[in-house]
Every structure is written in C-alpha cells, then in structure tokens.
Amino acid sequence: MTSETSHIVLETRELEIGYRKKKELISIAKNIDLSIAEGELVAVIGENGSGKSTLLKTLSGIIESIKGQYFINSKDISKSEPSELAKEISLVLTEQSVSRNLTVAELVALGRQPYTNWIGRLTQKDLSAIMKAMQQVGLEDIRHKKCYELSDGQFQKVLIARALAQDTPLIILDEPTTHLDLYHKAYVLNLLKQISRNTGKAILFATHEINLALQLCDKLAILKDGKVQFGTPKELISQEAFHSLFPESLIYFDKTSSSFKVK
C-alpha cells in the first residue's frame, strides 16, 4: 500500500461525465472526486451501463467532460492537445484496432510514437525503453513472434508492454481481462499490481472482476446511480458500499469473506 504522503498523479475535482446525443448532453455521473497516487492500482467497478468506459474515455481525452477538472501531476489537462496527453497517459482499450501481423517487438515499439521524429526513427533511448517494457512483462523470449500467433493472455501482455514503453505517469486500461480465463484474469491483474509497485506508475482500470479487485487494488471507484464512491476496499466495505451494487435476489456481498457470493 502507498503512504498518505505519496505524490498524487491523477486528481479530479467535481468532474461530470456523459455523452452528447444530437444536441442534448446526457449526464451519466457527476461530482466525481478521485485522487490516485504514484504506485497505486485502482479499479473502476459498476453494473453494465454505469459509466465505467465513459469515465476512462473522459480521463483519456477521447471525449470531453461536461463539467469539472482533472489533473495529472498537478497540471490541468482537461483541455490538453492529444500530443500532450500521449506523454501523460497510456491507454489500453478492450477492442483496439491494431495489426496482429506485427511482431511483439514492433507492436510494443508503437508506444514510442509520442517521442519519435516525423519519420518514426527509433533512437537508442527508444530501443532501451522497448526492451525494458518487454522484460517487465516477460515478453523478451517471444519478441520476434507475430501477434496473431499469441494467445489472448499473451496479447494482453503485449498491449501492457506497449503502454509501459510509452513511459507515462498514468496507465488507463478498459477491462484488461476480457476474453481471459480465471487464471489469466488473476495473472494480468496481479501483473498490473507488480508494475504499479515496481515502476511507481499510477494504474486505473475498469473491470467486472470485483472479487479480484478487492484483493489486489489499493482503491476502488464504484459507479452507481450517477454517483461515485471512492476509497480503499476496507473503507468501502465498512461503508457497506457493495451491498446495493447489484440486485440481491441472486448474489450478495459477504462482509466476512469480503467477496460476492451466489445465494
């Protein structure tokens, strides 16, 4: 766990998120106040349609916020240009349109685009960052393999390595364990935990794997009915924040084991 005096990487103040439908702004959640320190792993959880992806896309600059501010390393980036954001935030989306004809090393190298010149020439510094990223997630032995030869779990590691090669203080991932079996879900989330600890990067991700998130994450943001509850797992459990997250006719939150169970 990080200390209370750790440097704050991401902070939001009275953030309101939503989307535009024709000329109307549809608000999904408001008064979002998050504070994520270096080295922290933070999960965004909630029912389908609660706004998890919208929150991540807003913080990534893909869509505009309705209201409020957000800061990275105390810098207000809510109106930053994409080229500036690319040096502050690495983004891993669930369904990314990347060519699987690339080798592992070639795909990881795409993370260096914010720093390369107009012809994309890689310097020794870029090559070192690429190799380091592959080593951090254990890909160096398969760096020459084509991505279409990889399993879903291996390919997810490649996308994480690309984010590491981008060398930003904040990494955002949208449901990084989609399509993975239980073992690889736990493996990927534990890998993210180790990366946050070893690199000092702040990592924010959306997930449906709430039981795993409760075990591995430093903090959680719960989206429910247009509001966000934010805190450590222990704090949220004591506030009974999980008891009304889902209809209790089928599943319930067991405070003793700190997990959801089927009735």
VOBA-1610 file (N, C-alpha, C; in pm, whole numbers, padded with zeros to 5 digits, always signed):
BEGIN
Met+00084-00120+00000Met+00000+00000+00000Met+00087+00124+00000Thr+00042+00228-00067Thr+00116+00352-00070Thr+00087+00433+00054Ser+00179+00521+00089Ser+00162+00602+00208Ser+00075+00722+00178Glu+00029+00785+00287Glu-00058+00902+00272Glu+00014+01019+00208Thr+00150+01019+00216Thr+00226+01132+00163Thr+00275+01108+00020Ser+00232+00999-00042Ser+00274+00971-00179Ser+00229+01081-00274His+00309+01101-00377His+00279+01204-00477His+00151+01168-00553Ile+00061+01265-00568Ile-00065+01243-00638Ile-00042+01256-00789Val-00077+01151-00862Val-00061+01152-01008Val-00187+01202-01076Leu-00302+01147-01040Leu-00430+01186-01101Leu-00525+01239-00995Glu-00586+01352-01025Glu-00686+01409-00935Glu-00800+01466-01018Thr-00922+01440-00976Thr-01039+01501-01041Thr-01114+01585-00939Arg-01174+01693-00987Arg-01249+01783-00899Arg-01386+01811-00958Glu-01488+01765-00889Glu-01627+01786-00929Glu-01648+01752-01077Leu-01588+01644-01120Leu-01597+01603-01260Leu-01736+01548-01290Glu-01790+01587-01403Glu-01917+01533-01452Glu-01893+01474-01589Ile-01938+01350-01607Ile-01915+01279-01734Ile-02046+01244-01800Gly-02041+01226-01931Gly-02160+01189-02007Gly-02128+01189-02155Tyr-02233+01202-02235Tyr-02213+01199-02380Tyr-02318+01288-02446Arg-02291+01322-02570Arg-02382+01407-02644Arg-02471+01322-02735Lys-02602+01342-02727Lys-02698+01274-02813Lys-02770+01382-02894Lys-02731+01393-03021Lys-02774+01503-03106Lys-02731+01634-03040Lys-02823+01720-03000Lys-02784+01846-02937Lys-02796+01842-02785Glu-02830+01724-02732Glu-02853+01713-02588Glu-02735+01646-02518Leu-02696+01701-02403Leu-02591+01640-02321Leu-02656+01547-02219Ile-02615+01420-02222Ile-02668+01321-02129Ile-02566+01298-02019Ser-02601+01334-01896Ser-02510+01317-01783Ser-02519+01175-01729Ile-02404+01112-01705Ile-02400+00976-01651Ile-02362+00977-01503Ala-02264+01059-01467Ala-02222+01068-01327Ala-02163+01206-01303Lys-02180+01256-01182Lys-02130+01390-01151Lys-02065+01393-01013Asn-01998+01506-00987Asn-01928+01527-00859Asn-01829+01415-00830Ile-01751+01380-00934Ile-01652+01274-00921Ile-01521+01333-00870Asp-01481+01292-00751Asp-01357+01339-00690Asp-01267+01219-00664Leu-01166+01203-00747Leu-01070+01094-00733Leu-00933+01150-00701Ser-00854+01070-00632Ser-00716+01107-00603Ser-00632+00980-00604Ile-00547+00966-00706Ile-00469+00843-00724Ile-00320+00877-00717Ala-00250+00810-00626Ala-00108+00839-00603Ala-00020+00748-00687Glu+00107+00785-00697Glu+00203+00702-00769Glu+00211+00565-00702Gly+00223+00463-00785Gly+00233+00327-00733Gly+00103+00264-00690Glu-00011+00332-00716Glu-00140+00277-00675Glu-00210+00209-00792Leu-00275+00098-00761Leu-00359+00026-00856Leu-00504+00050-00815Val-00582+00105-00907Val-00719+00146-00876Val-00816+00090-00979Ala-00923+00028-00933Ala-01024-00030-01022Ala-01150+00055-01023Val-01213+00063-01140Val-01344+00126-01156Val-01444+00013-01176Ile-01544+00004-01089Ile-01640-00105-01097Ile-01782-00050-01099Gly-01874-00134-01145Gly-02015-00095-01153Gly-02087-00184-01251Glu-02220-00174-01251Glu-02300-00253-01344Glu-02274-00210-01488Asn-02315-00294-01583Asn-02310-00255-01723Asn-02391-00128-01744Gly-02333-00033-01817Gly-02402+00092-01844Gly-02390+00196-01734Ser-02310+00166-01632Ser-02297+00261-01521Ser-02205+00378-01554Gly-02123+00363-01658Gly-02036+00474-01699Gly-01888+00449-01684Lys-01848+00324-01663Lys-01707+00292-01643Lys-01623+00335-01764Ser-01663+00291-01882Ser-01587+00325-02002Ser-01592+00475-02031Thr-01706+00537-02005Thr-01718+00681-02027Thr-01621+00758-01938Leu-01607+00715-01813Leu-01513+00780-01723Leu-01371+00766-01775Leu-01332+00647-01816Leu-01196+00627-01865Leu-01170+00705-01993Lys-01268+00707-02082Lys-01251+00781-02208Lys-01244+00932-02184Thr-01315+00978-02082Thr-01308+01120-02047Thr-01170+01155-01994Leu-01119+01074-01902Leu-00987+01099-01846Leu-00877+01084-01950Ser-00903+01004-02054Ser-00804+00983-02159Ser-00810+01089-02269Gly-00910+01177-02261Gly-00922+01282-02362Gly-00995+01242-02487Ile-01055+01121-02488Ile-01128+01076-02607Ile-01260+01150-02619Ile-01327+01172-02507Ile-01449+01251-02506Ile-01434+01363-02402Glu-01506+01471-02422Glu-01496+01585-02332Glu-01582+01565-02207Ser-01534+01619-02098Ser-01616+01618-01976Ser-01727+01721-01990Ile-01834+01702-01916Ile-01942+01800-01914Ile-01906+01917-01823Lys-01837+01882-01715Lys-01805+01984-01614Lys-01688+01934-01531Gly-01619+02026-01464Gly-01514+01989-01370Gly-01376+01988-01433Gln-01279+01949-01352Gln-01139+01949-01394Gln-01074+01817-01357Tyr-00964+01786-01429Tyr-00880+01675-01387Tyr-00735+01710-01414Phe-00651+01661-01324Phe-00511+01699-01321Phe-00422+01577-01323Ile-00309+01586-01393Ile-00204+01486-01385Ile-00078+01558-01340Asn-00023+01512-01228Asn+00093+01578-01167Asn+00067+01727-01149Ser-00052+01759-01100Ser-00096+01896-01067Ser-00119+01984-01190Lys-00108+01928-01310Lys-00130+02005-01433Lys-00271+01980-01485Asp-00347+02088-01506Asp-00483+02075-01559Asp-00475+02035-01705Ile-00519+01912-01734Ile-00507+01862-01871Ile-00643+01840-01938Ser-00747+01895-01876Ser-00881+01873-01931Ser-00896+01930-02072Lys-00812+02025-02110Lys-00819+02083-02244Lys-00689+02062-02322Ser-00608+01966-02280Ser-00479+01944-02344Ser-00494+01884-02483Glu-00396+01910-02569Glu-00393+01851-02703Glu-00357+01702-02693Pro-00402+01622-02790Pro-00370+01478-02788Pro-00220+01449-02780Ser-00138+01531-02847Ser+00007+01508-02844Ser+00064+01527-02705Glu+00004+01617-02627Glu+00048+01639-02490Glu-00001+01526-02399Leu-00126+01485-02421Leu-00183+01378-02339Leu-00107+01247-02357Ala-00055+01224-02477Ala+00014+01099-02507Ala+00143+01083-02426Lys+00192+01193-02369Lys+00311+01185-02283Lys+00273+01178-02135Glu+00143+01185-02108Glu+00095+01179-01970Glu+00014+01053-01941Ile-00055+01001-02044Ile-00147+00888-02026Ile-00122+00782-02133Ser-00104+00658-02090Ser-00103+00543-02181Ser-00238+00476-02171Leu-00296+00441-02285Leu-00432+00388-02289Leu-00435+00250-02353Val-00499+00156-02284Val-00519+00020-02338Val-00669-00006-02340Leu-00727-00011-02460Leu-00870-00033-02476Leu-00900-00181-02495Thr-01026-00218-02468Thr-01067-00358-02480Thr-01052-00409-02623Glu-01106-00336-02716Glu-01100-00375-02857Glu-01022-00269-02933Gln-00893-00292-02951Gln-00809-00195-03019Gln-00780-00243-03161Ser-00788-00150-03256Ser-00765-00184-03397Ser-00615-00177-03426Val-00544-00281-03382Val-00401-00290-03409Val-00375-00414-03494Ser-00276-00405-03580Ser-00247-00515-03671Ser-00176-00628-03597Arg-00232-00748-03606Arg-00169-00864-03544Arg-00063-00923-03636Asn-00041-00860-03752Asn+00069-00903-03838Asn+00202-00849-03791Leu+00199-00756-03696Leu+00322-00704-03638Leu+00383-00806-03543Thr+00514-00799-03526Thr+00577-00881-03423Thr+00551-00818-03286Val+00579-00893-03182Val+00563-00841-03046Val+00644-00714-03028Ala+00771-00717-03071Ala+00859-00600-03054Ala+00809-00482-03135Glu+00757-00506-03254Glu+00707-00396-03337Glu+00586-00329-03275Leu+00498-00411-03217Leu+00379-00353-03155Leu+00415-00275-03029Val+00503-00329-02949Val+00548-00258-02828Val+00615-00126-02868Ala+00687-00127-02980Ala+00758-00006-03026Ala+00662+00108-03059Leu+00536+00077-03089Leu+00438+00182-03118Leu+00416+00274-02998Gly+00449+00225-02880Gly+00438+00308-02761Gly+00533+00427-02760Arg+00633+00423-02847Arg+00731+00532-02850Arg+00692+00643-02948Gln+00577+00631-03014Gln+00536+00731-03113Gln+00533+00874-03061Pro+00492+00900-02936Pro+00490+01040-02890Pro+00629+01106-02885Tyr+00734+01023-02893Tyr+00869+01077-02875Tyr+00955+01070-03002Thr+00911+00997-03104Thr+00992+00981-03224Thr+00976+01100-03318Asn+01069+01113-03412Asn+01060+01223-03508Asn+00956+01192-03615Trp+00942+01279-03712Trp+00833+01269-03808Trp+00840+01144-03895Ile+00957+01081-03905Ile+00966+00957-03982Ile+00966+00834-03890Gly+00949+00859-03761Gly+00937+00748-03667Gly+01065+00674-03638Arg+01178+00740-03654Arg+01307+00675-03630Arg+01329+00655-03481Leu+01367+00533-03443Leu+01389+00499-03303Leu+01533+00526-03263Thr+01550+00599-03154Thr+01682+00625-03101Thr+01722+00511-03007Gln+01844+00516-02957Gln+01889+00415-02861Gln+01804+00421-02734Lys+01763+00543-02697Lys+01677+00559-02579Lys+01543+00489-02602Asp+01488+00502-02723Asp+01362+00436-02757Asp+01378+00284-02751Leu+01485+00233-02810Leu+01508+00089-02813Leu+01525+00033-02672Ser+01592+00110-02586Ser+01610+00066-02447Ser+01475+00061-02375Ala+01389+00161-02400Ala+01257+00165-02337Ala+01172+00047-02384Ile+01182+00012-02511Ile+01105-00100-02566Ile+01150-00232-02503Met+01281-00253-02496Met+01332-00377-02437Met+01297-00386-02289Lys+01309-00275-02218Lys+01276-00273-02076Lys+01129-00308-02053Ala+01041-00253-02137Ala+00898-00281-02124Ala+00869-00429-02146Met+00933-00488-02246Met+00912-00631-02271Met+00964-00716-02156Gln+01076-00676-02098Gln+01130-00751-01984Gln+01039-00741-01863Gln+00978-00626-01843Gln+00891-00605-01727Gln+00769-00696-01727Val+00723-00735-01846Val+00606-00823-01853Val+00642-00964-01903Gly+00772-00990-01920Gly+00816-01124-01956Gly+00791-01164-02100Leu+00821-01072-02193Leu+00797-01099-02336Leu+00925-01112-02417Glu+01041-01093-02355Glu+01164-01087-02435Glu+01190-01215-02514Asp+01147-01330-02462Asp+01172-01457-02532Asp+01083-01476-02655Ile+00972-01402-02664Ile+00883-01417-02780Ile+00873-01286-02859Arg+00972-01199-02846Arg+00964-01066-02909Arg+00960-01070-03061His+01007-01181-03120His+01006-01190-03267His+00883-01262-03321Lys+00795-01309-03233Lys+00674-01376-03277Lys+00574-01277-03334Lys+00495-01322-03431Lys+00385-01239-03480Lys+00272-01240-03377Cys+00204-01129-03366Cys+00099-01118-03265Cys-00018-01212-03291Tyr-00041-01250-03418Tyr-00151-01342-03446Tyr-00121-01484-03395Glu+00004-01509-03359Glu+00042-01640-03304Glu+00020-01649-03153Leu-00016-01539-03092Leu-00023-01534-02947Leu-00161-01571-02894Ser-00165-01618-02770Ser-00291-01639-02701Ser-00346-01504-02658Asp-00472-01501-02615Asp-00531-01375-02569Asp-00454-01318-02450Gly-00410-01406-02361Gly-00335-01361-02245Gly-00202-01300-02283Gln-00132-01363-02377Gln-00005-01310-02424Gln-00023-01177-02495Phe-00129-01167-02575Phe-00153-01042-02648Phe-00185-00928-02553Gln-00256-00958-02445Gln-00286-00855-02346Gln-00156-00805-02283Lys-00061-00894-02259Lys+00068-00855-02206Lys+00143-00764-02303Val+00128-00789-02432Val+00192-00704-02533Val+00135-00562-02526Leu+00003-00551-02512Leu-00060-00419-02503Leu-00016-00345-02376Ile+00002-00420-02268Ile+00051-00359-02145Ile+00195-00313-02163Ala+00276-00394-02231Ala+00415-00356-02258Ala+00422-00232-02346Arg+00333-00221-02442Arg+00330-00101-02526Arg+00301+00022-02440Ala+00208+00009-02345Ala+00178+00120-02254Ala+00299+00155-02168Leu+00373+00054-02125Leu+00493+00080-02046Leu+00601+00149-02129Ala+00614+00108-02255Ala+00713+00171-02343Ala+00681+00319-02365Gln+00554+00354-02355Gln+00513+00493-02373Gln+00561+00581-02257Asp+00590+00517-02145Asp+00655+00581-02030Asp+00579+00704-01981Thr+00455+00683-01940Thr+00371+00790-01886Thr+00349+00766-01737Pro+00316+00870-01662Pro+00292+00852-01518Pro+00162+00778-01488Leu+00069+00777-01585Leu-00062+00715-01565Leu-00092+00617-01678Ile-00135+00497-01643Ile-00180+00398-01740Ile-00327+00370-01714Ile-00409+00378-01819Ile-00553+00352-01810Ile-00587+00233-01897Leu-00660+00136-01841Leu-00698+00016-01915Leu-00848-00006-01901Asp-00914-00036-02012Asp-01057-00064-02011Asp-01079-00214-02019Glu-01116-00274-01908Glu-01144-00417-01897Glu-01031-00503-01956Pro-00914-00499-01895Pro-00797-00570-01950Pro-00806-00722-01943Thr-00906-00777-01872Thr-00915-00923-01860Thr-01027-00983-01944Thr-01086-00904-02032Thr-01190-00956-02121Thr-01134-01072-02205His-01213-01178-02222His-01179-01297-02302His-01077-01389-02234Leu-01035-01359-02111Leu-00937-01443-02044Leu-01004-01539-01946Asp-00941-01656-01924Asp-00993-01749-01825Asp-00956-01700-01685Leu-01006-01768-01582Leu-00990-01721-01445Leu-00842-01706-01407Tyr-00760-01805-01445Tyr-00618-01797-01411Tyr-00553-01674-01473His-00580-01651-01602His-00515-01539-01670His-00574-01404-01629Lys-00701-01404-01586Lys-00756-01281-01527Lys-00674-01242-01404Ala-00655-01340-01314Ala-00577-01314-01193Ala-00433-01279-01227Tyr-00379-01347-01328Tyr-00239-01322-01367Tyr-00221-01179-01416Val-00310-01133-01503Val-00296-00998-01560Val-00314-00891-01452Leu-00413-00908-01365Leu-00434-00807-01260Leu-00321-00807-01159Asn-00267-00924-01128Asn-00151-00929-01040Asn-00029-00867-01106Leu-00016-00886-01239Leu+00092-00823-01314Leu+00081-00671-01305Leu-00040-00618-01319Leu-00060-00474-01307Leu-00022-00425-01167Lys-00055-00504-01066Lys-00017-00467-00929Lys+00134-00460-00916Gln+00204-00559-00969Gln+00350-00560-00960Gln+00411-00443-01037Ile+00354-00411-01153Ile+00404-00299-01232Ile+00387-00167-01156Ser+00271-00148-01094Ser+00248-00025-01019Ser+00348-00013-00904Arg+00377-00124-00837Arg+00472-00122-00726Arg+00615-00096-00775Asn+00653-00165-00882Asn+00793-00160-00927Asn+00829-00034-01004Thr+00731+00027-01069Thr+00759+00144-01152Thr+00712+00275-01091Gly+00623+00268-00993Gly+00568+00391-00935Gly+00459+00454-01020Lys+00420+00387-01128Lys+00314+00441-01214Lys+00178+00422-01147Ala+00088+00516-01169Ala-00050+00501-01125Ala-00125+00425-01234Ile-00202+00324-01195Ile-00275+00243-01293Ile-00423+00243-01256Leu-00505+00281-01352Leu-00651+00287-01335Leu-00715+00197-01439Phe-00804+00108-01398Phe-00865+00017-01494Phe-01009-00011-01458Ala-01090-00034-01560Ala-01228-00076-01541Ala-01233-00228-01545Thr-01320-00285-01461Thr-01326-00430-01456Thr-01460-00479-01403His-01494-00603-01442His-01608-00673-01383His-01560-00774-01279Glu-01427-00788-01266Glu-01371-00887-01173Glu-01360-00824-01034Ile-01474-00805-00970Ile-01477-00729-00845Ile-01408-00804-00732Asn-01427-00935-00723Asn-01363-01010-00615Asn-01211-01002-00625Leu-01157-01009-00747Leu-01013-00996-00766Leu-00967-00855-00733Ala-01046-00756-00776Ala-01011-00617-00750Ala-01005-00588-00600Leu-01097-00647-00525Leu-01099-00628-00380Leu-00972-00682-00315Gln-00917-00788-00371Gln-00797-00848-00315Gln-00669-00776-00356Leu-00668-00718-00477Leu-00543-00668-00532Leu-00528-00517-00536Cys-00639-00444-00533Cys-00632-00299-00557Cys-00614-00219-00428Asp-00549-00105-00445Asp-00532-00012-00333Asp-00661+00065-00308Lys-00730+00103-00415Lys-00855+00178-00404Lys-00951+00132-00513Leu-01079+00163-00494Leu-01181+00134-00594Leu-01272+00254-00609Ala-01321+00273-00732Ala-01423+00374-00759Ala-01549+00298-00802Ile-01657+00312-00726Ile-01782+00242-00754Ile-01879+00339-00819Leu-01921+00308-00942Leu-02021+00388-01012Leu-02157+00326-00992Lys-02250+00407-00939Lys-02385+00358-00912Lys-02481+00476-00909Asp-02584+00470-00994Asp-02691+00571-00995Asp-02637+00713-01009Gly-02540+00730-01099Gly-02489+00864-01128Gly-02394+00920-01025Lys-02354+00836-00928Lys-02261+00881-00825Lys-02141+00789-00819Val-02033+00839-00759Val-01912+00761-00745Val-01869+00759-00598Gln-01852+00638-00544Gln-01792+00621-00412Gln-01648+00577-00433Phe-01557+00642-00363Phe-01414+00617-00386Phe-01344+00596-00253Gly-01261+00493-00246Gly-01186+00468-00124Gly-01113+00336-00130Thr-01050+00300-00021Thr-00983+00170-00012Thr-01088+00061+00002Pro-01055-00063-00031Pro-01152-00171-00010Pro-01203-00175+00133Lys-01116-00157+00230Lys-01157-00160+00371Lys-01257-00050+00402Glu-01231+00071+00351Glu-01322+00183+00375Glu-01458+00158+00312Leu-01459+00109+00189Leu-01584+00087+00118Leu-01665-00027+00180Ile-01596-00129+00228Ile-01666-00239+00295Ile-01732-00188+00423Ser-01660-00106+00499Ser-01715-00053+00624Ser-01835+00039+00598Gln-01836+00104+00479Gln-01948+00192+00441Gln-02063+00113+00379Glu-02046-00020+00366Glu-02145-00109+00305Glu-02178-00065+00162Ala-02073-00020+00092Ala-02091+00030-00044Ala-02124-00080-00144Phe-02091-00204-00111Phe-02111-00314-00206Phe-02248-00381-00191His-02316-00355-00082His-02441-00427-00053His-02552-00394-00152Ser-02550-00275-00207Ser-02656-00235-00302Ser-02605-00224-00445Leu-02486-00278-00471Leu-02428-00265-00604Leu-02507-00345-00707Phe-02554-00464-00670Phe-02632-00550-00759Phe-02762-00592-00688Pro-02864-00630-00764Pro-02985-00684-00700Pro-02952-00806-00615Glu-03000-00809-00494Glu-02962-00915-00401Glu-03047-01042-00414Ser-03131-01047-00516Ser-03212-01167-00537Ser-03127-01286-00579Leu-03011-01261-00639Leu-02926-01369-00688Leu-02790-01373-00618Ile-02726-01257-00603Ile-02594-01252-00539Ile-02597-01151-00425Tyr-02505-01171-00331Tyr-02497-01079-00218Tyr-02350-01061-00180Phe-02322-00953-00109Phe-02186-00929-00063Phe-02168-00983+00077Asp-02071-01074+00091Asp-02042-01135+00220Asp-01929-01058+00287Lys-01961-00985+00391Lys-01864-00898+00458Lys-01752-00979+00523Thr-01782-01098+00568Thr-01681-01180+00636Thr-01567-01219+00543Ser-01603-01261+00421Ser-01501-01302+00323Ser-01462-01190+00228Ser-01530-01074+00241Ser-01504-00959+00152Ser-01519-00997+00004Ser-01628-01067-00027Ser-01650-01112-00164Ser-01799-01129-00193Phe-01830-01130-00324Phe-01967-01157-00365Phe-01989-01307-00375Lys-02110-01351-00335Lys-02143-01491-00340Lys-02283-01509-00398Val-02306-01629-00453Val-02437-01663-00507Val-02525-01714-00394Lys-02650-01669-00393Lys-02742-01716-00288Lys-02779-01862-00309
//
